[in-house]
Amino acid sequence: MGEYQLQVTIDADSGFCFGVVYAIDMAEEILAEDGYLYCLGDIVHNDEEVDRLKALGLRIIEHADLVGLRDEKVLIRAHGEAPETYRIALENNITLIDASCPVVLKLQNRIKTSYDNNEKILIFGKHGHAEVVGLEGQTNGNALVFQDISELDNADLPANFTLYSQTTKSMEKFYHVKDELLSRGYEVKANDTICRQVSNRDKDLPAFVAKFDKIVFVSGKKSSNGKVLYEVCRKHNPNTYFISSVSELDKNMFAAGDKVGIAGATSSPMWLMQMVKAELETY
């Protein structure tokens, strides 16, 4: 053992952002009291954490299920919801436990204000993503959502518009999109609405990953933020592996005595990164 053992370090800044911590704390509190709680969509884009909470009584439902539900408590997760959800809840006497992230709520308000002022709105975000659906809802579905600048090549865009971003997008990509649209001659009022907790991770990760032979990046496959941060890791340390669970680790990824760093998304639970660390230390 000794010198051949892997030396493993977890990035102290990785793990849940405050929005996710807040939502999970709220859920755990009600689960302890009531024994069960409905949650609209996955509480966090991490299957392992969702399974842990399901075992405590969390019941994941979809929007279609909400219509048939009455007199129950339903959790709104950090990603936020469209106005329609609140309307249905009111009609069905549903108590909403609103754990929408304050950063997302602020963005929803800004988009609604822009829309009410008759501004044309573009949202840089992932199609169908929970947060983006909530943002589109502020515009009665009239905002144009795009996740790649190429989608706008043949789009019939107005001469001037207001640009917003999903909170977990890459800052670098957002500014690239803004500059590209300006260079195409559009008048763009750009709002950088990327969460600072996310963008600070973009900044801190390069220094962390440079210290190691290999990086294990732990994230759910559905996490937008996970994709962004994984690319940051890979750019600064090509020996980066993406895994969602301990079972995806493989001894062949590592050499004896490797220094290994573990990092994760804002939706990756610390307990999962600690399990990965414990497993690696047996190699």
Backbone bond lengths (Angstrom), bond angles and torsions (degrees), N, CA, C in turn:
res aa  C-N    CA-C-N  psi(-1)  N-CA   C-N-CA  omega(-1)  CA-C   N-CA-C  phi
1 M - - - 1.472 - - 1.539 108.63 -
2 G 1.323 117.11 -121.95 1.461 122.29 175.63 1.509 113.96 50.38
3 E 1.346 115.45 -110.23 1.467 120.41 -172.57 1.526 112.99 -65.64
4 Y 1.340 117.10 -18.97 1.467 119.17 -178.26 1.528 111.96 -87.79
5 Q 1.325 115.52 -11.70 1.450 119.58 -177.31 1.536 110.64 -70.54
6 L 1.317 115.78 147.64 1.466 119.17 176.80 1.530 108.96 -71.73
7 Q 1.332 116.11 140.92 1.472 120.31 174.64 1.531 106.93 -101.53
8 V 1.328 115.77 113.93 1.464 120.12 -169.39 1.530 112.57 -114.53
9 T 1.335 116.21 131.44 1.472 121.64 179.72 1.519 109.75 -130.52
10 I 1.348 116.51 133.10 1.463 120.65 175.55 1.529 108.73 -93.40
11 D 1.322 116.31 135.80 1.463 121.78 176.01 1.534 108.72 -65.48
12 A 1.330 116.76 117.09 1.467 121.55 -174.85 1.531 112.54 -63.24
13 D 1.341 117.48 -24.38 1.465 120.43 -178.27 1.528 112.94 -88.19
14 S 1.335 116.95 -6.08 1.459 119.70 179.37 1.524 110.71 -77.80
15 G 1.313 115.67 171.67 1.465 120.05 -179.92 1.515 111.95 102.10
16 F 1.316 114.63 -175.91 1.464 121.45 -172.11 1.523 114.50 -54.39
17 C 1.332 115.76 136.66 1.461 121.11 169.70 1.532 107.42 -78.27
18 F 1.333 117.13 169.14 1.463 118.95 -174.66 1.522 112.62 -63.61
19 G 1.346 117.63 -31.55 1.469 120.54 179.30 1.522 112.09 -61.35
20 V 1.328 115.55 -41.30 1.467 120.92 -179.88 1.533 110.51 -72.67
21 V 1.330 116.66 -42.05 1.475 121.06 177.95 1.531 109.81 -56.69
22 Y 1.326 115.35 -45.44 1.467 122.78 -178.93 1.540 110.87 -60.30
23 A 1.328 116.82 -46.97 1.468 121.61 -178.90 1.534 111.12 -64.73
24 I 1.330 116.60 -42.93 1.464 120.22 -177.66 1.528 111.12 -70.73
25 D 1.328 116.94 -39.32 1.475 120.24 175.94 1.526 110.76 -59.15
26 M 1.333 116.06 -44.88 1.464 121.30 178.99 1.523 110.94 -60.45
27 A 1.331 115.44 -46.02 1.464 120.43 -179.26 1.527 110.58 -61.66
28 E 1.337 116.96 -46.81 1.471 121.00 -177.48 1.529 111.46 -62.07
29 E 1.333 115.38 -37.42 1.460 120.22 -179.82 1.536 111.02 -62.90
30 I 1.331 115.83 -46.59 1.472 120.01 -179.49 1.526 111.23 -70.99
31 L 1.320 117.24 -37.02 1.472 120.53 178.24 1.528 110.47 -62.11
32 A 1.325 116.11 -39.83 1.476 120.33 179.27 1.530 110.24 -64.08
33 E 1.333 116.20 -34.75 1.466 121.41 -178.28 1.531 112.47 -81.15
34 D 1.350 115.85 -50.63 1.475 120.78 -170.71 1.530 114.33 -99.72
35 G 1.330 117.14 -17.36 1.467 119.29 -179.81 1.521 114.37 85.63
36 Y 1.334 116.72 -16.53 1.467 119.83 175.19 1.525 109.21 -156.00
37 L 1.341 115.59 160.80 1.461 120.92 177.49 1.524 108.09 -160.56
38 Y 1.328 115.43 134.74 1.465 119.40 174.77 1.520 109.43 -81.81
39 C 1.338 115.59 144.46 1.465 120.63 176.91 1.517 107.72 -133.26
40 L 1.326 115.73 130.33 1.464 121.11 -178.16 1.531 109.73 -80.69
41 G 1.323 116.39 102.34 1.469 121.51 -176.78 1.525 110.74 80.16
42 D 1.323 116.70 170.28 1.475 120.43 179.48 1.521 110.00 -60.45
43 I 1.322 116.91 127.55 1.475 120.92 -177.15 1.520 111.70 -59.37
44 V 1.322 115.94 -29.33 1.461 121.14 178.81 1.524 105.95 -152.08
45 H 1.331 117.78 149.66 1.467 120.08 -178.16 1.532 110.72 -80.87
46 N 1.322 114.45 59.34 1.458 120.68 177.23 1.518 108.82 -148.68
47 D 1.323 116.13 110.14 1.477 121.37 -173.46 1.522 113.44 -60.67
48 E 1.345 116.08 -35.15 1.467 119.39 -176.77 1.533 110.06 -66.18
49 E 1.338 115.91 -42.62 1.463 120.65 -179.79 1.528 110.53 -70.23
50 V 1.336 116.69 -38.14 1.470 120.66 177.17 1.527 109.76 -61.07
51 D 1.328 117.05 -43.36 1.475 120.86 179.50 1.529 110.97 -62.53
52 R 1.334 116.34 -38.93 1.473 120.08 179.23 1.534 110.27 -61.31
53 L 1.333 115.78 -43.52 1.467 120.01 -178.38 1.531 112.34 -74.56
54 K 1.321 116.56 -32.02 1.473 119.93 176.06 1.527 109.69 -61.68
55 A 1.327 115.71 -37.91 1.471 120.43 179.35 1.535 110.90 -64.30
56 L 1.344 116.50 -23.90 1.471 120.63 178.03 1.533 111.65 -88.67
57 G 1.352 116.46 -3.85 1.464 119.80 177.14 1.517 115.67 115.29
58 L 1.335 118.22 6.80 1.470 120.04 178.64 1.528 109.17 -72.67
59 R 1.333 116.40 130.64 1.466 121.35 179.77 1.526 108.69 -113.82
60 I 1.324 115.84 112.81 1.463 120.57 -178.40 1.528 109.16 -82.63
61 I 1.344 116.20 125.88 1.465 119.76 176.60 1.535 109.38 -123.92
62 E 1.323 115.32 162.99 1.466 120.84 177.44 1.536 108.83 -104.66
63 H 1.332 115.86 171.80 1.469 119.93 -178.30 1.533 112.21 -58.99
64 A 1.321 116.25 -35.27 1.470 119.95 -179.51 1.531 111.11 -62.92
65 D 1.332 116.87 -30.68 1.479 121.08 -179.26 1.527 111.76 -74.00
66 L 1.321 116.09 -24.90 1.464 121.03 -174.61 1.534 111.48 -62.52
67 V 1.322 115.29 -36.51 1.470 121.71 -177.72 1.522 111.60 -59.88
68 G 1.342 116.72 -36.20 1.461 120.51 -177.41 1.528 114.51 -91.43
69 L 1.336 115.82 1.11 1.468 119.93 -176.17 1.534 109.64 -96.13
70 R 1.336 116.45 137.92 1.469 119.48 178.47 1.526 110.86 -135.87
71 D 1.328 115.43 149.92 1.470 122.21 171.83 1.533 113.79 52.88
72 E 1.326 116.77 37.58 1.468 120.29 -179.21 1.531 109.75 -123.35
73 K 1.337 115.09 170.08 1.474 120.26 172.03 1.520 107.78 -97.73
74 V 1.319 115.95 135.95 1.469 120.43 178.14 1.530 109.11 -132.76
75 L 1.314 115.16 130.61 1.462 120.86 179.65 1.527 110.93 -87.32
76 I 1.322 115.16 131.37 1.471 120.46 169.48 1.519 106.16 -97.85
77 R 1.315 116.10 122.66 1.473 120.65 -174.83 1.523 111.60 -77.55
78 A 1.315 115.93 178.17 1.468 122.37 -174.44 1.530 113.55 -56.62
79 H 1.344 117.30 -29.23 1.470 120.69 -176.29 1.529 114.36 -64.99
80 G 1.345 116.16 -18.17 1.462 119.15 179.42 1.527 112.77 84.11
81 E 1.327 115.56 170.79 1.463 121.59 -176.73 1.525 111.20 -137.06
82 A 1.337 115.10 161.06 1.463 121.53 175.52 1.537 109.35 -79.90
83 P 1.358 117.82 158.98 1.469 121.63 -179.27 1.534 113.62 -53.76
84 E 1.321 116.35 -33.10 1.465 121.88 -179.18 1.531 112.06 -54.48
85 T 1.335 116.43 -40.22 1.471 121.48 -179.23 1.530 110.58 -60.31
86 Y 1.328 116.08 -43.17 1.471 120.94 -179.66 1.537 110.18 -66.23
87 R 1.338 115.98 -35.39 1.464 120.98 -179.77 1.537 110.48 -65.02
88 I 1.330 115.77 -47.13 1.468 120.70 -179.84 1.532 110.10 -63.00
89 A 1.323 116.38 -41.51 1.467 121.16 -179.58 1.527 110.70 -59.22
90 L 1.325 115.54 -42.31 1.458 121.08 179.92 1.536 110.56 -63.13
91 E 1.325 115.88 -44.98 1.471 121.87 -179.94 1.532 111.54 -62.59
92 N 1.344 116.56 -37.35 1.464 121.06 -173.39 1.525 113.98 -97.93
93 N 1.330 115.33 13.28 1.468 120.04 -178.83 1.527 112.21 52.62
94 I 1.318 115.33 43.16 1.471 121.11 178.46 1.532 108.13 -95.54
95 T 1.329 116.47 130.84 1.463 120.98 175.35 1.522 107.89 -85.08
96 L 1.326 116.26 116.54 1.462 119.02 179.29 1.522 109.81 -89.12
97 I 1.326 115.24 126.73 1.462 121.64 172.44 1.519 103.58 -95.95
98 D 1.330 116.10 99.95 1.461 119.72 -169.04 1.524 111.98 -91.15
99 A 1.323 115.65 102.87 1.467 120.53 178.48 1.531 110.67 -105.62
100 S 1.341 116.14 26.29 1.473 119.39 176.49 1.527 109.08 -55.73
101 C 1.312 116.29 135.24 1.465 121.05 179.04 1.530 109.35 -64.08
102 P 1.345 117.72 134.97 1.467 119.97 179.39 1.533 114.02 -57.69
103 V 1.331 116.71 -31.16 1.471 120.14 178.57 1.538 109.68 -66.77
104 V 1.335 115.99 -39.25 1.469 121.14 178.73 1.535 110.15 -70.10
105 L 1.337 117.03 -43.28 1.470 120.67 179.60 1.527 111.43 -59.26
106 K 1.321 115.64 -41.75 1.464 120.67 179.80 1.532 109.50 -62.51
107 L 1.333 115.51 -41.49 1.459 120.55 179.45 1.533 110.21 -65.89
108 Q 1.333 117.41 -42.92 1.471 120.70 177.42 1.528 110.27 -55.98
109 N 1.343 115.95 -44.95 1.468 120.60 179.97 1.524 112.25 -62.40
110 R 1.317 115.67 -41.40 1.466 119.74 -179.44 1.529 110.73 -64.87
111 I 1.334 115.88 -41.65 1.463 119.98 179.86 1.534 110.24 -66.09
112 K 1.326 116.46 -42.07 1.463 120.85 179.23 1.527 110.47 -61.39
113 T 1.332 116.62 -43.47 1.471 121.10 179.01 1.530 110.66 -61.92
114 S 1.335 116.71 -44.81 1.474 121.24 177.58 1.520 110.51 -59.16
115 Y 1.327 114.96 -44.63 1.466 120.52 -177.52 1.536 110.06 -65.07
116 D 1.324 116.18 -43.14 1.468 120.74 178.81 1.530 111.65 -64.50
117 N 1.338 116.22 -22.63 1.473 121.21 176.96 1.535 111.66 -91.88
118 N 1.345 114.46 16.03 1.474 121.21 177.66 1.521 115.31 61.51
119 E 1.342 116.37 26.32 1.471 118.06 175.44 1.530 108.75 -80.61
120 K 1.330 115.56 147.78 1.467 120.27 174.62 1.534 106.67 -83.65
121 I 1.343 116.25 132.39 1.469 118.99 -170.21 1.524 113.10 -118.76
122 L 1.346 114.25 130.51 1.464 121.29 172.90 1.517 107.96 -114.34
123 I 1.334 116.54 137.00 1.466 120.31 178.70 1.525 109.04 -121.90
124 F 1.327 114.67 120.61 1.463 120.96 175.65 1.528 106.64 -84.14
125 G 1.328 116.42 104.79 1.463 119.93 -176.53 1.512 111.42 -169.22
126 K 1.299 115.17 172.57 1.467 121.81 -176.34 1.531 110.61 -81.78
127 H 1.323 116.64 127.00 1.467 120.97 179.07 1.528 110.39 -56.17
128 G 1.332 116.17 131.63 1.464 120.02 174.42 1.514 114.72 77.49
129 H 1.342 117.89 -1.03 1.469 119.83 179.04 1.529 108.68 -69.67
130 A 1.328 115.40 142.51 1.467 121.40 -176.01 1.534 112.62 -50.24
131 E 1.321 116.79 -47.84 1.467 119.26 -178.87 1.523 111.00 -64.14
132 V 1.326 116.21 -42.18 1.466 121.55 -176.48 1.532 111.02 -65.79
133 V 1.331 117.06 -38.41 1.469 121.60 177.07 1.530 109.89 -59.91
134 G 1.339 116.10 -41.35 1.466 121.28 177.49 1.519 112.27 -65.56
135 L 1.346 116.34 -36.26 1.471 120.98 179.57 1.529 110.34 -70.79
136 E 1.334 116.35 -43.54 1.469 121.31 178.04 1.525 110.33 -59.40
137 G 1.333 115.04 -36.49 1.465 120.95 -178.82 1.519 112.86 -60.51
138 Q 1.326 117.23 -25.97 1.471 121.12 179.37 1.530 111.07 -70.34
139 T 1.347 115.77 -14.52 1.469 120.57 -177.42 1.526 110.77 -115.49
140 N 1.350 116.30 20.00 1.474 120.72 -175.06 1.534 111.54 54.39
141 G 1.327 115.64 30.52 1.467 120.06 178.00 1.517 113.95 77.87
142 N 1.337 117.34 12.76 1.473 120.13 -176.72 1.531 114.30 -91.24
143 A 1.321 118.03 -8.92 1.473 119.52 178.87 1.528 108.99 -70.30
144 L 1.320 115.31 152.20 1.464 119.73 175.18 1.523 107.63 -97.72
145 V 1.337 115.85 119.12 1.465 120.58 -179.78 1.526 109.22 -101.93
146 F 1.328 116.14 135.15 1.475 119.60 176.35 1.527 107.78 -142.90
147 Q 1.325 116.25 142.68 1.471 118.38 179.19 1.521 110.89 -108.05
148 D 1.339 115.57 -8.36 1.456 119.90 178.78 1.527 108.16 -143.84
149 I 1.315 116.43 137.45 1.468 121.44 -176.25 1.530 111.66 -57.53
150 S 1.343 117.40 -28.93 1.468 120.82 -178.68 1.532 111.85 -62.38
151 E 1.345 116.84 -24.11 1.469 119.88 179.03 1.532 111.42 -66.08
152 L 1.338 116.21 -18.00 1.460 119.77 -177.01 1.532 112.15 -94.44
153 D 1.351 116.71 -2.76 1.464 120.61 -176.18 1.528 112.84 -55.14
154 N 1.338 115.86 -45.49 1.466 118.60 -178.14 1.522 112.40 -110.43
155 A 1.341 115.70 14.47 1.470 119.21 -178.35 1.525 109.90 -77.25
156 D 1.322 115.71 145.59 1.458 121.29 178.76 1.528 107.84 -88.42
157 L 1.318 116.40 88.09 1.466 120.43 -174.88 1.531 111.55 -94.00
158 P 1.343 116.51 146.88 1.462 119.03 174.16 1.538 109.89 -68.65
159 A 1.325 116.75 162.10 1.474 120.50 -177.25 1.529 111.43 -65.10
160 N 1.342 116.16 -35.50 1.467 117.44 176.33 1.529 110.60 -132.64
161 F 1.304 114.99 143.47 1.466 120.48 -177.44 1.527 110.53 -155.86
162 T 1.330 115.16 170.19 1.464 121.72 179.45 1.522 108.08 -109.05
163 L 1.324 115.55 131.17 1.466 121.29 -176.96 1.524 110.87 -108.24
164 Y 1.333 115.19 128.87 1.468 121.63 175.75 1.530 108.78 -122.86
165 S 1.351 115.35 166.22 1.460 119.08 178.09 1.519 111.35 -131.60
166 Q 1.314 115.86 142.19 1.474 121.52 167.10 1.534 106.64 -52.47
167 T 1.329 117.93 141.93 1.474 121.11 -171.44 1.528 114.67 -65.22
168 T 1.345 117.86 -21.41 1.473 119.40 -174.97 1.530 113.32 -104.98
169 K 1.323 116.88 15.57 1.460 119.77 178.22 1.527 111.30 -75.24
170 S 1.325 115.20 163.84 1.462 121.00 176.33 1.528 108.96 -73.53
171 M 1.341 115.80 129.44 1.456 121.83 -178.71 1.533 110.26 -63.66
172 E 1.320 114.37 -42.06 1.466 121.30 179.89 1.533 109.86 -56.71
173 K 1.356 115.48 -46.06 1.470 119.79 -178.73 1.519 111.08 -67.56
174 F 1.351 116.40 -37.43 1.464 119.90 -179.90 1.530 110.68 -60.36
175 Y 1.348 116.30 -46.59 1.467 119.64 -178.59 1.532 111.41 -69.85
176 H 1.309 115.81 -29.71 1.473 120.41 175.44 1.531 109.35 -64.73
177 V 1.343 116.21 -44.41 1.469 122.45 178.81 1.530 110.15 -61.21
178 K 1.326 115.47 -46.08 1.472 121.05 -179.79 1.529 110.68 -58.27
179 D 1.345 115.76 -50.03 1.474 120.32 -178.27 1.523 111.67 -62.78
180 E 1.324 115.32 -39.37 1.462 120.82 -179.92 1.535 110.27 -63.37
181 L 1.331 117.23 -43.76 1.469 120.76 -179.57 1.531 111.08 -66.97
182 L 1.345 116.25 -38.08 1.473 119.96 177.10 1.529 109.86 -64.15
183 S 1.340 115.43 -40.48 1.468 119.37 -178.02 1.534 111.29 -69.22
184 R 1.335 116.44 -20.51 1.475 119.60 177.04 1.530 110.95 -84.75
185 G 1.339 116.11 3.05 1.461 119.33 173.87 1.522 116.15 93.24
186 Y 1.331 117.25 5.27 1.467 119.02 178.70 1.526 109.99 -81.49
187 E 1.324 114.69 153.35 1.461 119.67 173.04 1.531 106.00 -93.67
188 V 1.317 115.53 111.22 1.471 119.92 -172.06 1.528 111.50 -115.56
189 K 1.332 115.06 124.82 1.455 119.43 171.66 1.533 104.49 -98.45
190 A 1.330 116.34 102.11 1.470 119.75 -172.35 1.525 111.96 -97.33
191 N 1.324 116.00 130.07 1.462 121.88 177.14 1.517 109.41 -114.17
192 D 1.308 116.67 111.31 1.462 120.12 176.85 1.529 107.16 -76.69
193 T 1.323 116.02 101.62 1.467 120.15 -175.76 1.528 110.63 -112.74
194 I 1.336 115.26 32.25 1.460 120.46 179.31 1.530 108.73 -83.94
195 C 1.309 116.44 134.42 1.463 121.85 -178.20 1.525 110.17 -61.89
196 R 1.330 115.87 130.82 1.464 119.31 -177.95 1.530 112.30 -66.86
197 Q 1.318 117.10 -29.34 1.467 118.24 178.21 1.536 109.50 -64.87
198 V 1.331 115.13 -33.71 1.467 120.17 177.89 1.529 110.45 -74.39
199 S 1.348 116.57 -47.29 1.464 118.39 -175.94 1.532 112.00 -69.00
200 N 1.336 117.10 -28.83 1.471 119.15 176.11 1.519 110.95 -66.33
201 R 1.328 116.14 -33.59 1.463 119.68 176.68 1.527 110.07 -64.83
202 D 1.347 115.78 -39.34 1.473 121.07 175.20 1.522 109.80 -53.73
203 K 1.342 114.74 -40.65 1.468 120.19 -175.98 1.535 112.22 -76.38
204 D 1.342 117.00 -38.73 1.472 120.84 -173.61 1.526 113.98 -81.52
205 L 1.330 116.41 -29.24 1.467 119.31 -175.59 1.530 115.16 -60.55
206 P 1.347 118.93 -42.78 1.470 118.01 -178.58 1.530 113.32 -52.85
207 A 1.336 117.17 -42.38 1.470 120.76 -179.77 1.524 110.49 -66.63
208 F 1.353 116.67 -37.92 1.466 120.35 -179.69 1.532 110.97 -66.22
209 V 1.334 116.87 -49.95 1.475 119.17 -173.21 1.528 113.28 -69.24
210 A 1.342 115.89 -22.87 1.471 119.36 -178.54 1.533 112.41 -67.71
211 K 1.341 116.69 -18.32 1.476 119.79 -176.35 1.529 114.06 -82.12
212 F 1.347 117.90 -4.75 1.473 119.56 -169.75 1.527 113.91 -123.51
213 D 1.350 114.25 155.79 1.470 119.76 175.49 1.522 109.73 -71.64
214 K 1.345 115.32 -42.03 1.467 120.92 -177.78 1.529 109.02 -134.63
215 I 1.330 114.93 151.32 1.462 120.84 175.71 1.530 108.98 -123.56
216 V 1.317 115.66 132.80 1.467 120.34 172.59 1.521 106.41 -108.28
217 F 1.330 115.64 115.96 1.467 120.31 -179.32 1.526 108.71 -101.51
218 V 1.326 115.39 119.99 1.464 121.35 -174.25 1.523 109.82 -103.85
219 S 1.334 116.58 118.95 1.463 119.32 -178.95 1.524 110.78 -160.94
220 G 1.331 115.44 153.22 1.462 120.13 171.40 1.520 108.57 -69.73
221 K 1.324 116.41 151.00 1.470 120.00 -178.11 1.529 112.29 -71.05
222 K 1.349 117.06 -21.40 1.475 120.22 -177.57 1.527 112.31 -88.63
223 S 1.322 118.11 -3.71 1.464 120.79 -174.06 1.529 112.55 -78.61
224 S 1.346 116.30 118.00 1.481 120.99 177.34 1.518 109.76 -64.14
225 N 1.332 114.82 -44.65 1.455 121.18 -179.99 1.531 110.58 -62.72
226 G 1.332 116.34 -36.27 1.468 121.56 176.83 1.517 111.75 -59.19
227 K 1.338 115.76 -43.11 1.476 119.98 179.81 1.527 110.28 -62.78
228 V 1.333 115.73 -44.15 1.475 120.59 -179.18 1.532 110.46 -61.32
229 L 1.353 115.76 -50.26 1.466 119.74 -174.92 1.534 112.31 -70.68
230 Y 1.328 116.92 -32.88 1.466 120.69 176.46 1.529 109.58 -61.89
231 E 1.347 116.56 -42.93 1.474 120.35 178.75 1.533 110.98 -63.39
232 V 1.337 116.22 -37.98 1.477 120.05 177.47 1.530 109.27 -61.08
233 C 1.339 116.06 -46.46 1.476 120.64 179.80 1.525 110.77 -60.47
234 R 1.334 115.55 -46.61 1.466 119.98 -174.72 1.526 111.63 -66.35
235 K 1.332 115.03 -35.11 1.460 120.22 179.84 1.533 110.41 -63.22
236 H 1.345 116.49 -37.72 1.468 120.77 -175.31 1.529 113.31 -98.18
237 N 1.335 115.95 -11.92 1.468 120.86 172.86 1.526 107.78 -151.24
238 P 1.338 116.73 98.35 1.468 121.25 -175.55 1.542 113.29 -59.18
239 N 1.353 116.69 -21.44 1.469 119.55 179.33 1.525 110.87 -86.32
240 T 1.354 115.63 55.31 1.462 121.65 -178.88 1.519 109.48 -110.19
241 Y 1.328 116.61 130.49 1.473 121.89 179.09 1.524 109.73 -112.60
242 F 1.335 116.25 134.24 1.468 122.21 178.19 1.529 108.26 -95.87
243 I 1.331 116.95 122.69 1.465 119.03 175.39 1.532 109.80 -134.45
244 S 1.336 115.59 152.45 1.466 120.42 177.98 1.518 111.82 -108.63
245 S 1.339 116.43 -19.92 1.466 119.38 178.64 1.526 110.01 -149.09
246 V 1.327 115.28 163.50 1.464 121.54 -177.63 1.529 110.79 -58.52
247 S 1.334 116.24 -33.09 1.476 120.71 -177.31 1.534 112.77 -63.69
248 E 1.336 116.93 -17.58 1.467 119.63 -179.14 1.535 112.63 -85.77
249 L 1.333 116.71 -4.55 1.468 119.44 176.68 1.527 109.21 -71.93
250 D 1.336 115.56 148.34 1.455 120.30 179.53 1.527 108.08 -140.26
251 K 1.329 115.98 129.49 1.474 120.14 -178.36 1.523 112.20 -55.69
252 N 1.331 115.93 -30.25 1.472 120.08 -177.00 1.525 113.49 -68.82
253 M 1.336 116.37 -10.93 1.477 119.19 177.86 1.527 110.66 -72.32
254 F 1.360 115.71 -18.74 1.463 119.08 -169.04 1.521 112.67 -122.57
255 A 1.338 114.57 156.55 1.461 120.83 174.56 1.524 107.64 -112.48
256 A 1.331 117.01 157.42 1.466 121.45 -179.15 1.519 110.45 -54.28
257 G 1.330 116.58 134.24 1.459 121.56 175.82 1.520 115.67 76.56
258 D 1.336 117.58 6.59 1.472 120.80 178.43 1.533 111.73 -56.47
259 K 1.332 115.03 142.78 1.468 119.34 169.43 1.530 105.55 -93.00
260 V 1.335 115.17 120.82 1.470 119.91 -174.02 1.529 110.60 -117.94
261 G 1.330 116.14 131.65 1.460 121.12 175.82 1.516 109.44 -107.21
262 I 1.328 116.41 140.85 1.465 120.87 177.01 1.525 108.03 -114.20
263 A 1.325 115.60 128.62 1.467 120.54 176.67 1.521 108.24 -132.45
264 G 1.340 116.50 164.53 1.456 119.02 -179.20 1.512 111.99 -151.14
265 A 1.330 115.17 174.31 1.457 122.71 179.73 1.527 110.29 -81.35
266 T 1.332 116.21 175.39 1.461 120.30 176.67 1.531 110.52 -72.67
267 S 1.334 116.12 -4.66 1.465 120.61 177.12 1.529 111.64 -113.11
268 S 1.335 116.91 12.02 1.472 120.63 -179.75 1.526 110.14 -96.29
269 P 1.359 117.12 120.47 1.469 118.82 -178.84 1.531 112.41 -69.72
270 M 1.329 116.15 141.53 1.472 121.27 179.78 1.531 110.46 -61.67
271 W 1.347 117.51 -35.56 1.480 119.04 -179.21 1.528 111.37 -60.94
272 L 1.343 116.15 -32.50 1.467 119.73 179.70 1.536 110.08 -71.84
273 M 1.337 116.39 -40.18 1.476 119.82 178.03 1.531 110.34 -65.49
274 Q 1.335 116.30 -34.16 1.472 120.12 177.42 1.531 111.19 -68.83
275 M 1.340 116.35 -35.64 1.487 119.64 175.49 1.526 110.67 -65.07
276 V 1.324 116.05 -40.14 1.474 121.14 178.11 1.526 109.21 -62.71
277 K 1.324 116.22 -43.21 1.466 120.97 178.91 1.546 110.62 -60.69
278 A 1.337 116.01 -47.04 1.475 120.45 -179.31 1.532 110.98 -60.07
279 E 1.325 116.27 -40.84 1.467 120.77 178.95 1.528 111.10 -65.21
280 L 1.343 115.96 -45.12 1.466 119.86 -179.43 1.528 111.64 -62.35
281 E 1.336 115.32 -33.61 1.468 118.46 -178.28 1.531 113.16 -71.85
282 T 1.330 116.86 -8.66 1.479 119.04 175.49 1.526 110.05 -87.60
283 Y 1.356 117.30 -11.96 1.473 118.94 -177.73 1.516 110.49 -76.64
